[in-house]
Amino acid sequence: MDIGILAAIVMLAVWAGGTFFLDAPGWINLLLTGGMFVLIWRIAVRGNARTTKR
């Protein structure tokens, strides 16, 4: 597993925990945005790297 995907999953888990256990301040939603961005980006990069190598 890629370290970027693992970091994105951790960010999303912290966001989920913060949403349920805290008052959900505005900065906690940055974890959702950042986690989804990194997850989609790393999956796209992994898929692109496999198709371009010979």
MOPAC internal coordinates of N, CA, C and O (Angstrom, degrees):
PM7 1SCF
backbone

  N    0.0000 0     0.00 0     0.00 0    0    0    0
  C    1.4438 1     0.00 0     0.00 0    1    0    0
  C    1.5263 1   108.85 1     0.00 0    2    1    0
  O    1.2310 1   121.45 1   -41.10 1    3    2    1
  N    1.2858 1   114.83 1   138.90 1    3    2    1
  C    1.4585 1   122.55 1   179.98 1    5    3    2
  C    1.5312 1   110.08 1   -70.70 1    6    5    3
  O    1.2310 1   120.32 1   -36.68 1    7    6    5
  N    1.3330 1   116.99 1   143.32 1    7    6    5
  C    1.4606 1   121.41 1  -179.49 1    9    7    6
  C    1.5332 1   110.76 1   -64.96 1   10    9    7
  O    1.2310 1   119.72 1   148.27 1   11   10    9
  N    1.3213 1   118.14 1   -31.73 1   11   10    9
  C    1.4621 1   121.29 1   177.52 1   13   11   10
  C    1.5141 1   112.26 1   -66.25 1   14   13   11
  O    1.2310 1   120.45 1   139.79 1   15   14   13
  N    1.3250 1   116.75 1   -40.21 1   15   14   13
  C    1.4666 1   120.43 1   177.81 1   17   15   14
  C    1.5162 1   109.91 1   -67.22 1   18   17   15
  O    1.2310 1   120.32 1   139.08 1   19   18   17
  N    1.3134 1   117.00 1   -40.92 1   19   18   17
  C    1.4613 1   120.54 1   177.68 1   21   19   18
  C    1.5294 1   111.12 1   -62.62 1   22   21   19
  O    1.2310 1   120.20 1   137.97 1   23   22   21
  N    1.3198 1   117.23 1   -42.03 1   23   22   21
  C    1.4664 1   120.96 1   177.97 1   25   23   22
  C    1.5210 1   110.99 1   -63.59 1   26   25   23
  O    1.2310 1   120.15 1   141.12 1   27   26   25
  N    1.3232 1   117.33 1   -38.88 1   27   26   25
  C    1.4661 1   120.86 1   178.80 1   29   27   26
  C    1.5257 1   110.84 1   -65.54 1   30   29   27
  O    1.2310 1   120.15 1   139.79 1   31   30   29
  N    1.3130 1   117.31 1   -40.21 1   31   30   29
  C    1.4635 1   120.69 1   178.85 1   33   31   30
  C    1.5231 1   110.59 1   -65.82 1   34   33   31
  O    1.2310 1   120.41 1   140.49 1   35   34   33
  N    1.3267 1   116.83 1   -39.51 1   35   34   33
  C    1.4711 1   120.26 1   177.03 1   37   35   34
  C    1.5250 1   110.36 1   -64.42 1   38   37   35
  O    1.2310 1   120.28 1   137.52 1   39   38   37
  N    1.3321 1   117.07 1   -42.48 1   39   38   37
  C    1.4642 1   120.39 1   178.71 1   41   39   38
  C    1.5249 1   110.96 1   -61.59 1   42   41   39
  O    1.2310 1   120.07 1   138.93 1   43   42   41
  N    1.3154 1   117.47 1   -41.07 1   43   42   41
  C    1.4563 1   120.56 1   179.56 1   45   43   42
  C    1.5246 1   111.58 1   -69.40 1   46   45   43
  O    1.2310 1   119.96 1   145.26 1   47   46   45
  N    1.3223 1   117.68 1   -34.74 1   47   46   45
  C    1.4625 1   120.70 1   177.15 1   49   47   46
  C    1.5259 1   111.12 1   -67.40 1   50   49   47
  O    1.2310 1   120.40 1   138.72 1   51   50   49
  N    1.3344 1   116.84 1   -41.28 1   51   50   49
  C    1.4711 1   120.64 1   177.33 1   53   51   50
  C    1.5258 1   109.66 1   -65.42 1   54   53   51
  O    1.2310 1   120.09 1   140.61 1   55   54   53
  N    1.3320 1   117.44 1   -39.39 1   55   54   53
  C    1.4552 1   120.37 1   177.08 1   57   55   54
  C    1.5230 1   111.02 1   -61.66 1   58   57   55
  O    1.2310 1   120.23 1   134.92 1   59   58   57
  N    1.3365 1   117.17 1   -45.08 1   59   58   57
  C    1.4621 1   120.56 1  -179.72 1   61   59   58
  C    1.5258 1   110.79 1   -62.57 1   62   61   59
  O    1.2310 1   120.47 1   135.66 1   63   62   61
  N    1.3225 1   116.70 1   -44.34 1   63   62   61
  C    1.4596 1   120.03 1   178.22 1   65   63   62
  C    1.5140 1   111.94 1   -63.84 1   66   65   63
  O    1.2310 1   120.28 1   138.38 1   67   66   65
  N    1.3088 1   117.08 1   -41.62 1   67   66   65
  C    1.4615 1   120.87 1   179.03 1   69   67   66
  C    1.5140 1   112.54 1   -66.47 1   70   69   67
  O    1.2310 1   120.62 1   146.46 1   71   70   69
  N    1.3164 1   116.42 1   -33.54 1   71   70   69
  C    1.4584 1   120.15 1   179.30 1   73   71   70
  C    1.5240 1   111.09 1   -67.63 1   74   73   71
  O    1.2310 1   120.41 1   140.66 1   75   74   73
  N    1.3231 1   116.83 1   -39.34 1   75   74   73
  C    1.4582 1   120.23 1  -176.84 1   77   75   74
  C    1.5223 1   113.29 1   -83.97 1   78   77   75
  O    1.2310 1   119.88 1   148.23 1   79   78   77
  N    1.3262 1   117.83 1   -31.77 1   79   78   77
  C    1.4581 1   120.08 1  -172.28 1   81   79   78
  C    1.5288 1   114.46 1  -105.61 1   82   81   79
  O    1.2310 1   119.61 1   164.63 1   83   82   81
  N    1.3171 1   118.35 1   -15.37 1   83   82   81
  C    1.4593 1   121.56 1   178.48 1   85   83   82
  C    1.5243 1   109.53 1  -111.18 1   86   85   83
  O    1.2310 1   120.92 1     1.48 1   87   86   85
  N    1.2942 1   115.85 1  -178.52 1   87   86   85
  C    1.4522 1   120.99 1   177.74 1   89   87   86
  C    1.5311 1   111.59 1   -79.90 1   90   89   87
  O    1.2310 1   120.41 1  -175.14 1   91   90   89
  N    1.2975 1   116.83 1     4.86 1   91   90   89
  C    1.4658 1   124.55 1  -178.89 1   93   91   90
  C    1.5270 1   111.65 1    56.20 1   94   93   91
  O    1.2310 1   120.34 1  -115.56 1   95   94   93
  N    1.3524 1   116.95 1    64.44 1   95   94   93
  C    1.4623 1   119.29 1   176.42 1   97   95   94
  C    1.5290 1   110.26 1   -67.65 1   98   97   95
  O    1.2310 1   120.92 1   -12.00 1   99   98   97
  N    1.3163 1   115.84 1   168.00 1   99   98   97
  C    1.4622 1   121.04 1  -174.71 1  101   99   98
  C    1.5137 1   114.50 1   -59.33 1  102  101   99
  O    1.2310 1   119.91 1   144.72 1  103  102  101
  N    1.3425 1   117.77 1   -35.28 1  103  102  101
  C    1.4617 1   119.46 1  -176.78 1  105  103  102
  C    1.5211 1   112.08 1   -68.34 1  106  105  103
  O    1.2310 1   119.70 1   155.82 1  107  106  105
  N    1.3244 1   118.18 1   -24.18 1  107  106  105
  C    1.4720 1   119.61 1  -178.74 1  109  107  106
  C    1.5318 1   110.36 1   -68.70 1  110  109  107
  O    1.2310 1   120.47 1   152.59 1  111  110  109
  N    1.3329 1   116.71 1   -27.41 1  111  110  109
  C    1.4584 1   119.39 1   178.79 1  113  111  110
  C    1.5304 1   111.87 1   -73.14 1  114  113  111
  O    1.2310 1   120.05 1   162.58 1  115  114  113
  N    1.3290 1   117.50 1   -17.42 1  115  114  113
  C    1.4634 1   119.72 1   172.66 1  117  115  114
  C    1.5287 1   111.21 1   -65.55 1  118  117  115
  O    1.2310 1   120.33 1   151.03 1  119  118  117
  N    1.3191 1   116.98 1   -28.97 1  119  118  117
  C    1.4674 1   120.06 1   176.51 1  121  119  118
  C    1.5235 1   110.60 1   -65.66 1  122  121  119
  O    1.2310 1   120.20 1   141.36 1  123  122  121
  N    1.3252 1   117.22 1   -38.64 1  123  122  121
  C    1.4617 1   120.44 1   176.55 1  125  123  122
  C    1.5219 1   110.58 1   -63.71 1  126  125  123
  O    1.2310 1   120.72 1   132.03 1  127  126  125
  N    1.3243 1   116.24 1   -47.97 1  127  126  125
  C    1.4598 1   120.36 1  -179.35 1  129  127  126
  C    1.5257 1   111.10 1   -62.88 1  130  129  127
  O    1.2310 1   120.45 1   131.52 1  131  130  129
  N    1.3141 1   116.75 1   -48.48 1  131  130  129
  C    1.4582 1   120.66 1  -179.27 1  133  131  130
  C    1.5200 1   112.62 1   -66.05 1  134  133  131
  O    1.2310 1   120.36 1   138.89 1  135  134  133
  N    1.3155 1   116.91 1   -41.11 1  135  134  133
  C    1.4653 1   120.51 1   179.89 1  137  135  134
  C    1.5164 1   112.79 1   -63.95 1  138  137  135
  O    1.2310 1   120.42 1   136.89 1  139  138  137
  N    1.3292 1   116.81 1   -43.11 1  139  138  137
  C    1.4651 1   119.70 1   178.54 1  141  139  138
  C    1.5263 1   111.22 1   -68.10 1  142  141  139
  O    1.2310 1   120.40 1   141.15 1  143  142  141
  N    1.3343 1   116.84 1   -38.85 1  143  142  141
  C    1.4606 1   120.11 1   178.43 1  145  143  142
  C    1.5247 1   110.97 1   -61.43 1  146  145  143
  O    1.2310 1   120.66 1   130.74 1  147  146  145
  N    1.3314 1   116.34 1   -49.26 1  147  146  145
  C    1.4672 1   120.33 1  -177.89 1  149  147  146
  C    1.5238 1   110.53 1   -65.30 1  150  149  147
  O    1.2310 1   119.89 1   139.85 1  151  150  149
  N    1.3233 1   117.81 1   -40.15 1  151  150  149
  C    1.4633 1   120.79 1  -179.38 1  153  151  150
  C    1.5240 1   111.33 1   -63.36 1  154  153  151
  O    1.2310 1   119.99 1   130.81 1  155  154  153
  N    1.3161 1   117.63 1   -49.19 1  155  154  153
  C    1.4679 1   120.88 1  -179.93 1  157  155  154
  C    1.5215 1   110.54 1   -65.24 1  158  157  155
  O    1.2310 1   120.40 1   139.35 1  159  158  157
  N    1.3290 1   116.85 1   -40.65 1  159  158  157
  C    1.4662 1   121.09 1  -179.97 1  161  159  158
  C    1.5203 1   111.58 1   -62.72 1  162  161  159
  O    1.2310 1   120.00 1   132.63 1  163  162  161
  N    1.3266 1   117.60 1   -47.37 1  163  162  161
  C    1.4606 1   120.65 1  -177.86 1  165  163  162
  C    1.5276 1   111.45 1   -67.62 1  166  165  163
  O    1.2310 1   119.56 1   143.60 1  167  166  165
  N    1.3277 1   118.44 1   -36.40 1  167  166  165
  C    1.4661 1   120.25 1   177.03 1  169  167  166
  C    1.5252 1   110.14 1   -66.24 1  170  169  167
  O    1.2310 1   120.11 1   139.33 1  171  170  169
  N    1.3295 1   117.39 1   -40.67 1  171  170  169
  C    1.4630 1   120.60 1   178.66 1  173  171  170
  C    1.5218 1   111.24 1   -65.63 1  174  173  171
  O    1.2310 1   119.94 1   139.78 1  175  174  173
  N    1.3320 1   117.71 1   -40.22 1  175  174  173
  C    1.4604 1   121.06 1   179.85 1  177  175  174
  C    1.5236 1   110.60 1   -67.10 1  178  177  175
  O    1.2310 1   120.07 1   139.65 1  179  178  177
  N    1.3217 1   117.48 1   -40.35 1  179  178  177
  C    1.4668 1   119.98 1   178.61 1  181  179  178
  C    1.5185 1   111.35 1   -64.04 1  182  181  179
  O    1.2310 1   120.42 1   137.73 1  183  182  181
  N    1.3416 1   116.80 1   -42.27 1  183  182  181
  C    1.4681 1   120.56 1   179.40 1  185  183  182
  C    1.5083 1   112.11 1   -66.78 1  186  185  183
  O    1.2310 1   120.10 1   142.73 1  187  186  185
  N    1.3260 1   117.42 1   -37.27 1  187  186  185
  C    1.4585 1   121.95 1  -179.23 1  189  187  186
  C    1.5229 1   110.76 1   -72.01 1  190  189  187
  O    1.2310 1   119.45 1   143.92 1  191  190  189
  N    1.3083 1   118.65 1   -36.08 1  191  190  189
  C    1.4580 1   121.74 1  -178.87 1  193  191  190
  C    1.5191 1   111.18 1   -66.97 1  194  193  191
  O    1.2310 1   120.11 1   146.33 1  195  194  193
  N    1.3123 1   117.40 1   -33.67 1  195  194  193
  C    1.4615 1   120.29 1  -179.46 1  197  195  194
  C    1.5235 1   112.00 1   -72.46 1  198  197  195
  O    1.2310 1   120.09 1   148.11 1  199  198  197
  N    1.3131 1   117.44 1   -31.89 1  199  198  197
  C    1.4570 1   119.36 1  -176.69 1  201  199  198
  C    1.5202 1   112.77 1   -85.20 1  202  201  199
  O    1.2310 1   119.20 1   159.05 1  203  202  201
  N    1.3345 1   119.13 1   -20.95 1  203  202  201
  C    1.4532 1   119.65 1  -176.71 1  205  203  202
  C    1.5293 1   113.17 1   -93.98 1  206  205  203
  O    1.2310 1   118.99 1   159.76 1  207  206  205
  N    1.3210 1   119.53 1   -20.24 1  207  206  205
  C    1.4650 1   120.57 1   179.30 1  209  207  206
  C    1.5162 1   109.91 1   -77.48 1  210  209  207
  O    1.2310 1   121.53 1   -32.19 1  211  210  209
  N    1.3263 1   114.67 1   147.81 1  211  210  209
  C    1.4692 1   119.11 1   179.59 1  213  211  210
  C    1.4977 1   111.04 1  -109.38 1  214  213  211
  O    1.2310 1   120.10 1   180.00 1  215  214  213

